[in-house]
Amino acid sequence: MSGRQGGKLKPLKAAKKTTKDMTDEDIEFKKKQQEEAKKMKEAAQKAAQKGTGRNTVMKPSERISRENVLEEQQKQEENTAERDHAAAPISKKQLKKMQKREKFLEHRKEKRKIEKERRKAKRQEMRESGVPLPKKKPCYSMASSKCKQAIAVDMGYSEYMNAKAISATIAQLAFCYSANRHAENPMQFSIVNFTGACREAFEKSETTNNWDVDITSDDVSQALPAKKVVYLTSESDNVLEELDENCVYVIGGIVDHNAHKGLSYRIAQEKGFGHARLPISEFIKLTTRKVLTINHVFEILLRYTQSKDWKDAFLTVIPARKGVSVNEDKKDGDESESDNVEPNNEEENTGDTAEGS
């Protein structure tokens, strides 16, 4: 060929696979594609010929083929949606958080193992030096307890919390269990409405398998039908003067950062349950925010079952960092700013549902 060839040279196409070059899987896949294409074409032709009038009656075989076409289209749409979701852009901040979380999960088991070995070495060193080892706290079961006071934590708040808040709530449940387990006469502890993300997070931990707690997905009224239900909430006008063994006192299991103020109060009213607040302002003053965690409320109730003294319970349980002092100036009928306790805003704290004052 004379002269100069103009334009850009096109790349040579790869030679098509012959039947000899194709594997059994390739042949089977191609055959399946052809059959599906044929079915779709036939169904489309029949639909076009017969129309979709009201009086048109389709044969069972035609209905099946048409349903197959619709199912195939639906599958293709779902696959497209999944690909689009997978290809959705992730911000640098989100990516950094995900990487940090993955790294944390990878090293968590290793860190626990190292910490266990460190404690073991420390105990061995104490034995060799003749230092007496600290005694383990004794554990007591609910069945053998003289205390029959029922306390429940309502965990039906999963939809109001993110993963971080759920994790904090589960940690506070563990504090409640530990306090109850080491009390000489534990309260009758139940965890109710335990479903969804909260239940999944709880069951991931191996340490929760043998808890001496009544755990149920039922509502508190179904779990304890013989008891009168009383929700503890700061919005209530009813002051809890003493505990009644005929009642089950419910603590809301939520960390909400003040996003859902009065939620437990509304739930109690909607379901026709009783409600009350702890008599905090009647006995003590707090110089910081009036916020209590789930385990604070639980331990206050536990302490009261032992001492029958609210002031002792508050002073024993509430941390000193909150500026606790005895309310000597309180007079009957007077209201203090402590009566309207703020819902919790801190990560370690629960929301309005965990507060009893």
MOHU-V841203 format. One record per backbone hydrogen bond with DSSP energy under -1.0 kcal/mol. NH is the residue of the N-H (numbers start at 1). CO is the residue of the C=O. Records with the same first field share a line. If there is no record, write none. Layout:
NH = CO / CO
This chain:
22 = 18
27 = 23
28 = 24
29 = 25
30 = 26
31 = 27
32 = 28
33 = 29
34 = 30
35 = 31
36 = 32
37 = 33
38 = 34
39 = 35
40 = 36
41 = 37
42 = 38
43 = 39
44 = 40
45 = 41
46 = 42
47 = 43
48 = 44
49 = 45
50 = 46
51 = 47
63 = 59
64 = 60
65 = 61
66 = 62
67 = 63
68 = 64
69 = 65
70 = 66
71 = 67
72 = 68
73 = 69
74 = 70
75 = 71
76 = 72
77 = 73
78 = 74
79 = 75
80 = 76
81 = 77
82 = 78
83 = 79
84 = 80
85 = 81
86 = 82
87 = 83
88 = 85
95 = 91
96 = 92
97 = 93
98 = 94
99 = 95
100 = 96
101 = 97
102 = 98
103 = 99
104 = 100
105 = 101
106 = 102
107 = 103
108 = 104
111 = 107
112 = 108
113 = 109
114 = 110
115 = 111
116 = 112
117 = 113
118 = 114
119 = 115
120 = 116
121 = 117
122 = 118
123 = 119
124 = 120
125 = 121
126 = 122
127 = 123
128 = 124
129 = 125
131 = 126
140 = 181
145 = 142
151 = 188
152 = 249
153 = 190
154 = 251
155 = 192
160 = 157
161 = 158
166 = 162
167 = 163
168 = 164
169 = 165
170 = 166
171 = 167
172 = 168
173 = 169
174 = 170
175 = 171
176 = 172
177 = 173
178 = 174
179 = 175
180 = 176
181 = 177
182 = 178
188 = 149
189 = 187
190 = 151
191 = 214
192 = 153
193 = 218
194 = 216
195 = 193
199 = 195
200 = 196
201 = 197
202 = 198
203 = 199
205 = 202
209 = 206
211 = 208
213 = 211
214 = 189
216 = 191
223 = 219
224 = 220
227 = 224
228 = 246
230 = 248
231 = 274
232 = 250
233 = 276
236 = 233
240 = 277
247 = 244
248 = 228
249 = 150
250 = 230
251 = 152
252 = 353
253 = 154
254 = 252
258 = 344
259 = 256
263 = 260
266 = 262
267 = 263
268 = 264
269 = 265
270 = 266
271 = 267
273 = 268
274 = 229
276 = 231
277 = 238
278 = 356
280 = 278
283 = 280
284 = 280
285 = 325
287 = 322
288 = 322
291 = 289
297 = 293
298 = 294
299 = 295
300 = 296
301 = 297
302 = 298
303 = 299
304 = 300
305 = 301
307 = 303
308 = 304
313 = 309
314 = 310
315 = 311
316 = 312
317 = 313
318 = 314
322 = 319
323 = 320
325 = 285
327 = 283
328 = 326
334 = 331
339 = 336
341 = 339
349 = 346
351 = 254
354 = 351
355 = 352
